[in-house]
Amino acid sequence: VLQTCTRQLVNFEETCQLVFPHYSSCSTENELLPPRLPFSPIPKTSLINSYPNISNLSFPLKVPQIFILSLGAVMSEPKTPTPTPAGDTYKGWVFKWTNYIKGYQRRWFVLSNGLLSYYRTQAEMGHTCRGTINLATATITVDDACNFVISNGGAQTYHLKASCEVERQRWITALELAKAKAARMQPESDDSGDDFPPSSAPVAPGQGGGSQNSEVQSALRTLGSKVEDLSTCNDLISKHGSALQRSLSELDSLRLTGEAGDKIRQVTERATLFRITSNAMINVSIMAPLRMSISLYAKVTVISSFKLNEEPLAMNQESPSQELVPLKTRRTRIPDKPNYSLNLWSIMKNCIGKELSKIPMPVNFNEPISMLQRLSEDLEYHELLDKAAKCQSSLEQMCYVAAFSVSSYSTTVYRTGKPFNPLLGETFELDRRRESGYRSLCEQVSHHPPAAAHHVISDRGWTLRQEITVASKFRGKYLSIMPLGTIHAIFEKGNNHYTWKKVTTTVHNIIVGKLWIDQSGEIDVVNHTTGDRCHLKFAPYSYFSRDVARKVTGVVMDKDGKAHYVLSGTWDEKMEFSRVMQSSRGGENGTEGKQKTVYQTLKAREVWRRNPLPDGAETMYYFTALALTLNEPEEGVAPTDSRRRPDQRLMEDGRWDEANAEKQRLEEKQRSARREREREAASQRTSSQSEEGKSSAPHDTYQALWFEPCDDRITGEQVHIYKGGYWEAKDRGSWEGCPDIF
């Protein structure tokens, strides 16, 4: 017990010395005091109520006057400045894991300016650095008494082992403090600018507004820095102080006499002084941020009052994101689905082996949203891309992008209805800039084959675009839906460009039984900037499989093929990711098939979970909260918007017979417009001699309004890219160029 207590005491002492750089041990046992501070006696009556275990100490104790403030002995404010974090430099020998043959090897590590570097010997410091890791983006984990791991997101991982537990704790404390300081010193941290970007910061009218804002922002940064210092110190001292207190309690219960009893009393006195000084230091550190908060609050109040009196609309004009206009309340219900009976087989039996997009279907098989709106539902979990945009590591960012690619299928679990085929030229906008920071626009750019172009721009640092062509085949017992096309996600930070495709959706029990949906296939999410790749597998449902239904697994690898993260979960519920520590090949003696790779990972972290469905969703086509708002009427949208489509609106209102009649009218109108364009194209070909011998001459002269065709520089595919102008036309209320499709 005495050994345990001694170890905890040394551990606690090392922590305090690193947290408080001016803290040092004096020659005598009772004087563990910071130097260069005025000393004042503390009477026993001032401490006995808070610290009943110190009755055996010699009084009066001499401690710095700065500590008396927090103990309540005096009420005057201390003149000594708040202590700063420990210095940046820390050196020492640590054992580093190299490989399975050599195991742990002794290396010289140097911690300086937020960077941890190592060398084989101290002599190498002047010329050969074996490796460096930036602590600002690193994670520090403790394995056991002596082992700890440092990783910066997968590119670099150090498995280290100290000579003893005390030595390990010295390094952990120094690393944590250096990491906190390095994160604050970064020019662009993850949190800065998310809610109050520089361009939208309010500026006080008149002269001096810029300097006042600069002073406020500087004070905020300083305050945040001090609070983070305080939080780090508090965590470290609480952790080791609790362990020390437990050991002291065990010592008190031994009731030893003689030399052992004297040693115990000495340890108890020393530990009590440690607790007094460390707790006092924390309390004093609190006062500086508190005084700064009061001062900052007064400045902000004066500036805000000045703005409101001089220029009431300045905040709305200069900072649209901070407008005080309430957000629009979205609807949470739609009319219940009517219970109409229909013989599905009587219609589907003539469709076997045919392309369903060319076959007119009654609205009885539909749900009251169009394919453009269904495509916009991919943004149900847009916050995954928001988080990805903040990631420092491209490999960790890949995990969020992969989870986003999986999350789009969670809305299809119970959705057996078919969305309306969009008319040529039909559009759908989803403006959630005020609520979620993004704007989305879809347009049907081709009818045969049906193709929809989609473009999303977010204020939070990412852009999403895709052009999807849906091919479907009816096989008798099931219906296969095969999305064709590539999805692109581009992030401003790091300029990372990701692409992936969708998997095949299968609707089972077309003839008899309850309809159910399955997703199967493989997805390769590729970062074309760094070469990172994530391979996802959607396991098809099997009655004989022991795996969980709707299972998805994936591995995130760098450009060299080294695995860094493992993803697992289900496409209808949640996804988790784990950092890979080691990987090995299994089944080395096998003679058939590929060897299975076994990954040793850290504890899994949940990256995505499906939102619960709204109440009564089973009577509302199993729509999600977002899907319920997609067809909600809005003012100012284009005349070609899906919300204005009459047959879709009639179906939502439960008037299915009228919806079927209106659907036939719209389809016939579209066919007439197409025949007219083909006649014009034919007349142009016959009048132009240069076009007579070309069999590739177009039969349809239609051109999309908001998207233009081009060759994708990443995939080489012929795609439609947003050319701009839609949101400007909406702001002007000018829709002269929109065709009359409804």
TORBAMI-353414 format. One line per field, with one value per residue (C-alpha): x, y, z; residue number from 1. Coordinates in nm, 2 decimals, m for minus. Each point is the difference from the previous one (the first is absolute). Layout:
X = (X  ...)
Y = (Y  ...)
Z = (Z  ...)
i = (NUM  ...)
//
This chain:
X = (0.00  0.28  0.17  m0.33  m0.05  0.36  m0.05  m0.32  0.16  0.29  m0.24  m0.20  0.31  0.12  m0.34  0.00  0.35  m0.09  m0.33  0.16  0.35  0.10  m0.09  0.31  0.08  0.19  0.26  m0.22  m0.29  m0.27  0.10  m0.12  m0.04  0.04  0.30  0.01  m0.34  m0.08  m0.07  m0.26  m0.09  m0.33  m0.16  m0.13  m0.35  m0.01  0.06  m0.14  m0.36  0.09  0.28  m0.07  0.29  0.27  m0.04  0.34  0.18  0.22  m0.16  0.02  0.08  0.18  m0.15  0.00  m0.23  m0.16  m0.14  m0.16  m0.26  m0.15  0.01  m0.20  0.27  0.02  m0.23  0.25  0.07  0.34  0.25  0.18  m0.10  m0.19  0.24  0.07  0.01  0.32  0.28  m0.02  0.32  0.01  0.26  0.07  0.05  m0.32  m0.03  m0.17  m0.16  0.18  m0.12  m0.07  0.36  0.17  m0.29  0.05  0.32  0.14  m0.02  0.07  m0.32  m0.02  m0.32  0.03  m0.25  m0.28  0.21  0.12  0.32  0.21  0.36  0.20  0.25  0.05  0.28  m0.24  m0.19  0.22  m0.04  m0.24  m0.36  m0.16  m0.36  m0.22  m0.37  m0.21  m0.18  m0.26  m0.19  0.12  m0.19  0.17  m0.12  0.12  0.02  0.12  0.24  0.29  m0.13  m0.16  m0.08  0.02  m0.16  m0.09  m0.29  0.16  0.30  0.23  m0.04  0.25  m0.04  0.22  0.10  0.15  0.24  m0.26  m0.34  0.13  0.21  m0.30  m0.21  0.26  m0.01  m0.38  m0.03  0.26  m0.16  m0.35  0.11  0.20  m0.29  m0.24  0.24  0.07  m0.37  m0.05  0.30  m0.13  m0.11  m0.33  m0.14  m0.30  m0.23  0.11  m0.23  m0.27  m0.27  0.15  0.21  0.22  m0.20  m0.32  0.14  m0.21  0.19  m0.10  m0.08  0.23  0.36  0.17  m0.24  0.27  0.23  m0.28  m0.08  0.37  0.03  m0.31  0.12  0.35  m0.16  m0.21  0.30  0.19  m0.29  m0.04  0.37  m0.01  m0.31  0.16  0.31  m0.22  m0.20  0.32  0.15  m0.32  m0.03  0.36  0.00  m0.34  0.10  0.33  m0.13  m0.28  0.24  0.23  m0.29  m0.10  0.36  0.01  m0.33  0.15  0.31  m0.21  m0.17  0.33  0.06  0.38  0.24  0.37  0.19  m0.28  m0.24  0.23  0.04  m0.38  m0.04  0.26  m0.17  m0.34  0.14  0.16  m0.31  m0.22  0.22  m0.01  m0.38  m0.02  0.24  m0.14  m0.36  0.09  0.18  m0.31  m0.22  0.23  0.01  m0.37  m0.01  0.20  m0.24  m0.29  0.13  0.06  m0.36  m0.14  0.21  m0.09  m0.37  0.01  0.17  m0.23  m0.30  0.12  0.07  m0.34  m0.18  0.18  m0.10  m0.36  m0.03  0.19  m0.08  m0.28  0.02  0.38  0.00  m0.24  0.19  0.35  m0.06  m0.29  0.08  m0.09  m0.34  m0.25  m0.28  m0.14  0.05  m0.28  m0.21  0.00  m0.30  0.02  m0.30  m0.16  m0.34  m0.01  0.04  m0.33  m0.07  m0.06  0.02  0.18  0.11  0.37  0.06  m0.26  0.22  0.35  m0.05  0.04  0.32  0.23  0.34  m0.09  0.14  m0.26  0.08  m0.16  m0.32  m0.28  m0.11  m0.30  0.07  m0.12  0.36  0.15  0.07  m0.08  0.35  0.20  0.34  0.16  m0.13  0.10  0.35  0.00  m0.07  0.37  0.05  m0.20  0.33  0.19  0.16  0.24  0.15  0.01  0.21  0.21  0.08  0.15  0.23  0.37  0.08  m0.11  m0.03  m0.24  m0.19  m0.03  m0.19  m0.26  m0.04  m0.04  m0.26  m0.18  m0.01  m0.16  m0.24  m0.19  m0.14  m0.15  m0.30  m0.09  m0.06  m0.38  m0.04  m0.14  m0.18  0.13  0.08  m0.15  0.21  0.10  m0.11  0.27  0.11  m0.16  0.20  0.01  0.17  0.07  0.11  0.11  0.27  m0.14  m0.07  0.28  0.23  m0.06  m0.19  m0.09  m0.13  m0.11  m0.10  m0.12  0.25  m0.10  m0.31  0.12  0.21  m0.14  0.28  m0.01  0.28  0.04  0.22  0.04  0.21  0.05  0.12  0.19  0.27  m0.13  m0.16  m0.20  m0.09  m0.13  m0.18  m0.20  m0.16  m0.23  m0.02  m0.26  m0.09  m0.29  0.11  m0.33  0.05  0.20  0.07  0.36  0.08  0.35  0.11  0.26  0.22  0.27  m0.05  0.27  0.07  0.26  0.13  0.15  0.24  0.27  m0.17  m0.09  m0.21  m0.20  m0.20  m0.21  m0.30  m0.32  m0.08  m0.29  m0.34  m0.22  m0.37  m0.11  m0.34  m0.14  m0.25  m0.10  0.09  0.10  0.23  0.34  0.32  0.36  0.32  0.29  0.33  0.33  0.10  0.35  0.03  0.31  0.18  0.16  0.21  0.19  m0.07  m0.18  m0.27  m0.28  m0.15  m0.35  m0.19  m0.38  m0.08  m0.31  m0.26  0.03  m0.23  0.29  0.25  0.09  0.09  m0.23  m0.24  0.09  0.36  0.26  0.37  0.29  0.37  0.16  0.35  0.26  0.15  0.25  m0.28  0.07  m0.32  m0.07  m0.37  m0.26  m0.37  m0.29  m0.37  m0.32  m0.14  m0.33  0.12  0.35  0.37  0.31  0.37  0.30  0.37  0.22  0.29  0.14  m0.10  0.09  m0.08  m0.21  m0.01  0.36  m0.01  m0.32  0.02  m0.31  m0.13  0.15  0.15  m0.23  0.15  m0.05  0.01  0.07  m0.18  m0.07  m0.35  m0.26  m0.15  m0.34  0.01  m0.37  m0.33  m0.34  m0.25  m0.33  m0.30  m0.27  m0.31  m0.25  0.25  m0.16  m0.31  0.22  0.19  0.28  0.13  0.28  m0.02  0.18  m0.21  m0.32  0.12  0.12  m0.34  m0.11  m0.12  0.25  m0.02  0.26  0.11  0.03  m0.31  0.16  0.05  m0.13  m0.22  m0.21  m0.06  m0.38  m0.02  0.24  m0.19  m0.33  0.15  0.13  m0.36  m0.14  m0.17  0.16  m0.25  0.04  0.38  0.00  m0.19  0.23  0.31  m0.11  m0.06  0.35  0.16  m0.18  0.10  0.36  m0.01  m0.15  0.28  0.26  m0.15  0.02  0.36  0.08  m0.16  0.20  0.32  m0.08  m0.06  0.33  0.19  m0.15  0.07  0.37  0.21  0.29  m0.23  m0.14  0.25  0.02  m0.20  0.07  m0.20  m0.24  m0.37  m0.10  0.11  m0.09  0.25  m0.01  m0.07  0.22  0.26  0.23  0.16  0.38  0.26  0.08  0.37  0.01  m0.20  0.00  m0.38  m0.24  m0.18  m0.21  0.16  m0.19  0.07  m0.15  m0.28  m0.28  0.02  0.06  m0.32  m0.18  0.12  m0.13  m0.32  0.08  m0.09  m0.05  0.23  m0.19  m0.20  m0.37  0.00  m0.30)
Y = (0.00  0.24  m0.07  0.07  0.32  0.11  m0.06  0.20  0.28  0.02  m0.02  0.29  0.21  m0.04  0.11  0.31  0.09  m0.03  0.19  0.28  0.07  0.22  m0.28  m0.16  m0.22  0.17  m0.16  m0.06  m0.24  0.25  0.27  m0.11  0.36  0.21  0.23  0.38  0.05  0.18  m0.24  0.04  m0.22  m0.19  m0.07  m0.35  0.13  0.11  m0.35  m0.25  0.02  m0.07  m0.24  m0.20  m0.24  0.26  0.02  m0.16  0.27  0.27  0.34  0.27  m0.12  0.23  0.01  0.27  0.29  m0.08  m0.32  0.18  0.16  m0.33  m0.13  0.29  0.13  0.35  0.18  0.21  m0.08  m0.15  0.19  m0.30  m0.08  m0.31  m0.30  m0.10  m0.35  m0.20  0.06  m0.16  m0.21  m0.34  m0.27  m0.35  m0.37  m0.20  m0.34  0.00  m0.29  m0.08  m0.34  m0.35  m0.11  0.28  0.09  0.32  0.19  0.28  0.34  0.36  0.21  0.38  0.20  0.36  0.26  m0.25  m0.25  m0.34  m0.12  m0.30  m0.11  m0.32  0.18  0.35  0.06  m0.02  0.31  0.23  m0.18  m0.30  0.00  m0.34  0.13  0.29  0.01  0.32  m0.01  0.26  m0.27  m0.31  m0.22  m0.13  m0.32  m0.21  m0.38  m0.11  0.09  0.09  m0.01  0.29  0.07  0.33  0.02  0.29  m0.16  m0.30  0.14  m0.04  m0.21  m0.04  m0.29  0.10  m0.15  0.18  m0.15  0.03  0.13  0.33  0.06  m0.07  0.25  0.26  m0.04  m0.01  0.32  0.18  m0.13  0.10  0.36  0.03  m0.13  0.26  0.28  m0.11  m0.02  0.35  0.13  m0.13  0.29  m0.17  m0.22  m0.23  0.22  0.35  0.14  m0.27  0.21  0.35  0.01  0.31  0.12  0.00  0.15  0.31  0.33  0.30  0.31  0.29  0.02  m0.24  m0.28  m0.22  0.05  m0.08  m0.32  m0.09  0.06  m0.21  m0.29  0.01  m0.01  m0.29  m0.19  0.07  m0.10  m0.32  m0.08  0.05  m0.21  m0.28  0.02  m0.01  m0.30  m0.19  0.07  m0.08  m0.34  m0.10  0.11  m0.15  m0.33  m0.04  0.17  m0.26  m0.28  0.15  0.04  m0.36  m0.11  0.23  m0.14  m0.35  0.12  0.15  m0.33  m0.19  0.17  m0.06  0.12  0.08  0.10  m0.11  0.22  0.30  m0.06  m0.02  0.33  0.16  m0.12  0.11  0.35  0.03  m0.12  0.24  0.29  m0.12  0.00  0.35  0.16  m0.17  0.07  0.36  0.04  m0.12  0.24  0.29  m0.09  0.02  0.36  0.13  m0.13  0.12  0.35  m0.01  m0.13  0.29  0.26  m0.16  m0.01  0.37  0.08  m0.22  0.16  0.35  m0.09  m0.17  0.29  0.24  m0.21  m0.02  0.37  0.12  m0.26  m0.24  m0.20  m0.03  m0.35  m0.12  0.17  m0.09  m0.34  m0.19  m0.32  0.19  0.14  0.01  m0.12  m0.33  m0.32  m0.13  m0.27  m0.31  m0.24  m0.32  m0.19  m0.07  m0.15  m0.37  m0.25  m0.12  m0.38  m0.07  m0.37  m0.08  m0.32  0.06  m0.32  0.10  0.29  m0.14  m0.32  0.19  0.17  m0.29  0.07  0.36  0.34  0.13  0.36  m0.03  m0.16  0.23  m0.10  0.12  0.21  m0.29  m0.13  0.35  0.21  0.37  0.13  0.00  m0.16  0.34  0.04  m0.36  0.09  0.30  m0.23  m0.10  0.32  m0.15  m0.04  0.30  0.06  m0.29  0.22  0.29  m0.21  m0.13  0.36  0.06  m0.30  0.06  m0.35  m0.11  m0.36  0.10  0.22  m0.31  m0.18  0.28  0.01  m0.38  0.02  0.26  m0.23  m0.27  0.23  0.08  m0.36  0.03  0.18  m0.30  m0.26  0.01  0.21  m0.24  0.27  0.13  0.37  0.19  0.00  0.37  0.18  0.13  0.34  m0.06  0.15  m0.02  0.24  m0.07  0.32  m0.07  0.26  0.17  m0.33  m0.22  0.21  m0.16  0.06  m0.29  0.01  m0.30  0.01  m0.28  0.04  m0.30  m0.21  m0.31  m0.11  0.18  0.20  0.26  0.24  0.11  0.28  0.09  0.29  0.04  0.29  m0.24  m0.09  m0.27  m0.05  m0.31  m0.08  m0.30  m0.11  m0.31  m0.22  m0.27  m0.33  m0.25  m0.36  m0.22  m0.36  m0.15  m0.05  0.31  0.35  0.12  0.37  0.09  0.36  0.10  0.30  0.14  0.21  0.27  0.16  0.28  0.17  0.34  m0.07  m0.22  0.00  m0.37  m0.14  m0.32  m0.21  m0.31  m0.18  m0.15  m0.37  m0.20  0.02  m0.31  m0.01  m0.35  m0.18  0.17  m0.28  m0.12  0.09  0.33  0.23  0.05  0.17  m0.10  0.17  m0.20  0.07  0.17  0.37  0.15  0.34  0.16  0.31  0.12  0.26  m0.23  m0.35  m0.12  m0.26  m0.16  m0.33  m0.06  m0.33  m0.02  m0.36  m0.13  m0.16  m0.38  m0.23  m0.22  0.27  0.05  0.36  0.28  0.11  0.30  m0.01  0.24  m0.03  0.21  0.07  0.34  m0.02  0.25  0.02  m0.28  m0.24  0.02  m0.03  0.27  m0.03  m0.27  0.09  m0.23  0.02  m0.02  0.23  0.04  0.07  0.12  0.00  m0.02  0.04  m0.12  0.09  m0.29  m0.07  m0.32  m0.22  m0.35  m0.26  m0.29  m0.35  m0.01  m0.37  0.01  m0.11  0.16  0.35  0.32  0.03  0.18  0.30  0.03  0.35  0.09  0.32  0.25  0.04  0.08  0.35  0.06  0.23  m0.01  m0.11  0.01  0.25  m0.15  0.03  0.25  m0.12  m0.15  m0.06  m0.33  0.20  0.26  m0.22  m0.05  0.35  0.14  0.34  0.15  m0.18  0.14  0.35  m0.06  0.04  0.28  0.30  0.29  0.35  0.12  m0.34  m0.05  m0.08  m0.33  m0.11  m0.34  0.17  0.14  m0.33  m0.05  m0.38  m0.03  0.25  m0.18  m0.33  0.16  0.13  m0.35  0.06  m0.29  m0.02  0.36  m0.04  m0.29  0.21  0.30  m0.23  m0.12  0.36  0.10  m0.30  0.07  0.36  m0.10  m0.24  0.27  0.24  m0.27  m0.07  0.37  0.02  m0.31  0.15  0.32  m0.21  m0.19  0.31  0.15  m0.32  0.00  0.37  m0.04  m0.19  m0.04  m0.21  m0.24  m0.28  0.00  m0.27  0.15  0.31  0.07  m0.08  0.24  0.36  0.04  0.17  0.02  0.35  0.00  m0.27  m0.03  m0.32  m0.05  m0.27  m0.07  0.05  m0.26  m0.29  0.09  m0.04  0.22  0.19  0.31  0.27  0.28  0.32  0.24  0.26  m0.18  0.16  0.34  m0.04  m0.10  0.32  0.21  m0.20  m0.04  m0.33  0.09  m0.27  m0.29  m0.23  m0.07  m0.37  m0.01)
Z = (0.00  0.08  m0.33  m0.18  0.19  m0.07  m0.37  m0.01  0.19  m0.24  m0.29  0.15  0.07  m0.36  m0.13  0.21  m0.10  m0.37  0.05  0.20  m0.14  0.30  0.25  0.16  0.29  0.29  0.22  0.30  0.00  0.09  m0.25  m0.35  m0.11  m0.32  0.02  m0.04  0.17  0.32  0.29  0.27  0.29  m0.01  0.34  0.08  0.04  m0.36  m0.13  0.25  m0.12  m0.37  0.07  0.32  m0.07  0.07  0.38  0.04  m0.20  0.15  0.00  m0.11  m0.35  m0.24  m0.35  m0.27  0.05  m0.34  0.14  0.30  m0.22  m0.10  0.36  0.13  0.23  m0.17  m0.24  m0.19  m0.36  m0.07  m0.20  m0.14  m0.36  m0.08  m0.06  m0.36  m0.14  0.01  m0.25  m0.34  0.02  0.16  m0.07  0.10  m0.09  m0.10  m0.15  m0.34  m0.18  m0.32  m0.13  0.10  m0.03  0.19  0.23  0.21  m0.06  0.22  m0.17  0.10  m0.01  m0.01  0.05  m0.12  m0.14  m0.03  m0.19  0.13  m0.18  0.07  m0.07  0.05  0.22  0.14  m0.24  m0.29  0.11  m0.21  m0.33  m0.02  0.12  m0.03  0.02  0.11  0.09  0.04  0.34  m0.11  m0.19  0.19  0.24  0.31  0.16  0.29  m0.03  0.34  0.28  m0.23  m0.36  m0.19  m0.36  m0.20  m0.35  m0.23  m0.18  m0.16  m0.19  0.30  0.31  0.28  0.24  0.30  0.33  0.30  0.25  0.28  0.07  0.14  m0.31  m0.22  0.19  m0.04  m0.37  m0.01  0.19  m0.21  m0.32  0.10  0.09  m0.32  m0.20  0.15  m0.06  m0.36  m0.08  0.12  m0.20  m0.33  m0.24  m0.08  0.27  m0.04  0.21  m0.12  m0.27  0.01  0.15  m0.05  m0.31  m0.05  m0.29  0.20  0.33  0.10  m0.05  0.21  m0.20  0.02  0.07  0.23  m0.06  m0.15  0.29  0.25  m0.18  m0.01  0.37  0.07  m0.22  0.15  0.35  m0.10  m0.13  0.32  0.21  m0.19  0.04  0.37  0.04  m0.19  0.21  0.31  m0.12  m0.08  0.34  0.18  m0.17  0.07  0.36  0.07  m0.15  0.20  0.31  0.03  m0.04  0.26  0.24  m0.03  0.08  0.30  0.13  m0.01  0.19  0.27  0.06  0.06  0.34  m0.01  0.27  0.02  m0.31  m0.24  0.19  m0.04  m0.37  m0.04  0.18  m0.22  m0.31  0.13  0.07  m0.33  m0.19  0.19  m0.10  m0.35  0.01  0.15  m0.24  m0.31  0.08  0.09  m0.32  m0.20  0.20  m0.07  m0.37  m0.01  0.11  m0.30  m0.27  0.23  0.01  m0.37  m0.06  0.20  m0.19  m0.34  0.09  0.07  m0.33  m0.20  0.17  m0.08  m0.37  m0.04  0.15  m0.23  m0.30  0.09  0.06  m0.30  m0.27  0.09  m0.33  m0.01  0.13  m0.26  m0.28  0.09  0.15  m0.17  0.20  0.32  m0.11  0.28  m0.24  0.13  m0.20  m0.20  0.17  m0.22  m0.01  0.19  m0.16  m0.34  m0.07  0.08  m0.28  m0.14  0.02  m0.37  m0.11  m0.32  m0.17  m0.04  m0.21  m0.26  m0.09  0.06  m0.19  m0.33  0.12  0.04  m0.15  m0.10  0.10  0.25  m0.06  m0.35  0.14  0.12  0.36  0.20  0.30  0.22  m0.01  0.08  0.30  m0.02  m0.07  m0.33  m0.07  0.03  0.36  0.07  m0.11  0.23  0.29  m0.01  0.20  0.30  0.18  m0.14  0.34  m0.09  m0.27  0.24  0.24  m0.29  m0.10  0.34  0.00  0.00  m0.12  m0.35  0.13  0.27  m0.24  m0.22  0.28  0.01  m0.38  0.00  0.27  m0.20  m0.30  0.21  0.18  m0.32  m0.01  0.35  m0.14  m0.22  0.27  m0.02  m0.31  m0.26  m0.19  m0.33  m0.03  m0.30  m0.31  m0.05  m0.32  m0.22  0.13  0.34  0.29  0.38  0.23  0.37  0.17  0.35  0.02  0.31  0.19  m0.12  m0.21  m0.34  m0.33  m0.23  m0.36  m0.22  m0.36  m0.24  m0.28  m0.21  m0.05  m0.19  0.17  0.31  0.16  0.28  0.09  0.36  0.15  0.37  0.14  0.37  0.20  0.22  m0.25  m0.23  m0.34  m0.11  m0.36  m0.19  m0.31  0.04  m0.26  0.13  m0.18  0.12  m0.10  0.11  0.04  0.10  0.37  0.07  m0.15  m0.04  0.01  m0.12  0.05  m0.26  0.04  0.24  0.31  0.08  0.33  0.00  0.32  0.00  0.29  m0.15  m0.34  0.05  m0.29  0.07  m0.24  0.04  m0.17  0.14  0.05  m0.14  0.17  m0.02  0.08  0.09  0.01  m0.30  m0.07  0.34  0.36  0.16  m0.20  0.15  m0.11  0.00  m0.10  m0.13  m0.17  0.06  0.01  m0.04  0.15  m0.15  0.10  m0.32  0.17  0.24  m0.15  0.32  m0.06  0.19  m0.12  0.13  m0.04  0.03  0.08  m0.17  0.21  0.04  0.20  0.08  0.10  0.37  m0.05  0.11  m0.28  m0.21  0.10  m0.13  0.05  m0.13  0.03  m0.04  m0.16  m0.11  m0.35  0.10  0.09  0.38  0.20  0.26  0.08  0.00  m0.04  0.09  0.06  m0.19  m0.27  0.18  0.35  0.07  m0.10  0.22  m0.07  0.18  m0.03  m0.13  0.23  m0.17  m0.29  m0.08  m0.27  0.11  m0.14  m0.12  m0.05  m0.22  m0.35  m0.15  m0.02  0.14  0.34  0.24  0.17  0.38  0.15  0.36  0.08  0.28  0.14  m0.26  m0.03  m0.13  m0.30  m0.12  0.13  m0.17  0.12  0.13  m0.23  0.09  0.18  m0.23  m0.28  m0.10  m0.12  m0.18  m0.24  0.27  m0.08  0.22  0.16  m0.30  m0.26  0.16  m0.09  m0.35  m0.17  0.23  m0.21  0.00  m0.15  m0.25  m0.14  m0.38  m0.20  m0.09  0.37  0.10  0.27  m0.28  m0.18  0.01  m0.02  0.29  0.21  m0.07  0.11  0.32  0.07  m0.04  m0.34  m0.18  m0.29  m0.09  0.04  m0.25  m0.26  0.06  m0.03  m0.34  m0.12  0.11  m0.17  m0.33  0.02  0.04  m0.29  m0.23  0.10  m0.07  m0.35  m0.08  0.10  m0.21  m0.30  0.04  0.04  m0.32  m0.20  0.12  m0.11  m0.35  m0.05  0.10  m0.24  0.25  0.23  m0.26  0.05  0.37  0.17  0.34  m0.07  0.29  m0.04  0.27  0.03  0.37  0.22  0.38  0.14  0.31  m0.08  m0.30  m0.14  0.03  0.05  0.36  0.05  0.28  m0.14  m0.37  m0.01  m0.19  0.27  0.06  0.23  0.16  m0.20  0.25  m0.02  0.18  0.34  m0.16  m0.21  0.32  0.17  m0.29  m0.04  m0.37  m0.16  m0.36  m0.13  0.17  m0.23  0.06  0.10  0.23)
i = (1  2  3  4  5  6  7  8  9  10  11  12  13  14  15  16  17  18  19  20  21  22  23  24  25  26  27  28  29  30  31  32  33  34  35  36  37  38  39  40  41  42  43  44  45  46  47  48  49  50  51  52  53  54  55  56  57  58  59  60  61  62  63  64  65  66  67  68  69  70  71  72  73  74  75  76  77  78  79  80  81  82  83  84  85  86  87  88  89  90  91  92  93  94  95  96  97  98  99  100  101  102  103  104  105  106  107  108  109  110  111  112  113  114  115  116  117  118  119  120  121  122  123  124  125  126  127  128  129  130  131  132  133  134  135  136  137  138  139  140  141  142  143  144  145  146  147  148  149  150  151  152  153  154  155  156  157  158  159  160  161  162  163  164  165  166  167  168  169  170  171  172  173  174  175  176  177  178  179  180  181  182  183  184  185  186  187  188  189  190  191  192  193  194  195  196  197  198  199  200  201  202  203  204  205  206  207  208  209  210  211  212  213  214  215  216  217  218  219  220  221  222  223  224  225  226  227  228  229  230  231  232  233  234  235  236  237  238  239  240  241  242  243  244  245  246  247  248  249  250  251  252  253  254  255  256  257  258  259  260  261  262  263  264  265  266  267  268  269  270  271  272  273  274  275  276  277  278  279  280  281  282  283  284  285  286  287  288  289  290  291  292  293  294  295  296  297  298  299  300  301  302  303  304  305  306  307  308  309  310  311  312  313  314  315  316  317  318  319  320  321  322  323  324  325  326  327  328  329  330  331  332  333  334  335  336  337  338  339  340  341  342  343  344  345  346  347  348  349  350  351  352  353  354  355  356  357  358  359  360  361  362  363  364  365  366  367  368  369  370  371  372  373  374  375  376  377  378  379  380  381  382  383  384  385  386  387  388  389  390  391  392  393  394  395  396  397  398  399  400  401  402  403  404  405  406  407  408  409  410  411  412  413  414  415  416  417  418  419  420  421  422  423  424  425  426  427  428  429  430  431  432  433  434  435  436  437  438  439  440  441  442  443  444  445  446  447  448  449  450  451  452  453  454  455  456  457  458  459  460  461  462  463  464  465  466  467  468  469  470  471  472  473  474  475  476  477  478  479  480  481  482  483  484  485  486  487  488  489  490  491  492  493  494  495  496  497  498  499  500  501  502  503  504  505  506  507  508  509  510  511  512  513  514  515  516  517  518  519  520  521  522  523  524  525  526  527  528  529  530  531  532  533  534  535  536  537  538  539  540  541  542  543  544  545  546  547  548  549  550  551  552  553  554  555  556  557  558  559  560  561  562  563  564  565  566  567  568  569  570  571  572  573  574  575  576  577  578  579  580  581  582  583  584  585  586  587  588  589  590  591  592  593  594  595  596  597  598  599  600  601  602  603  604  605  606  607  608  609  610  611  612  613  614  615  616  617  618  619  620  621  622  623  624  625  626  627  628  629  630  631  632  633  634  635  636  637  638  639  640  641  642  643  644  645  646  647  648  649  650  651  652  653  654  655  656  657  658  659  660  661  662  663  664  665  666  667  668  669  670  671  672  673  674  675  676  677  678  679  680  681  682  683  684  685  686  687  688  689  690  691  692  693  694  695  696  697  698  699  700  701  702  703  704  705  706  707  708  709  710  711  712  713  714  715  716  717  718  719  720  721  722  723  724  725  726  727  728  729  730  731  732  733  734  735  736  737  738  739  740  741  742)
//
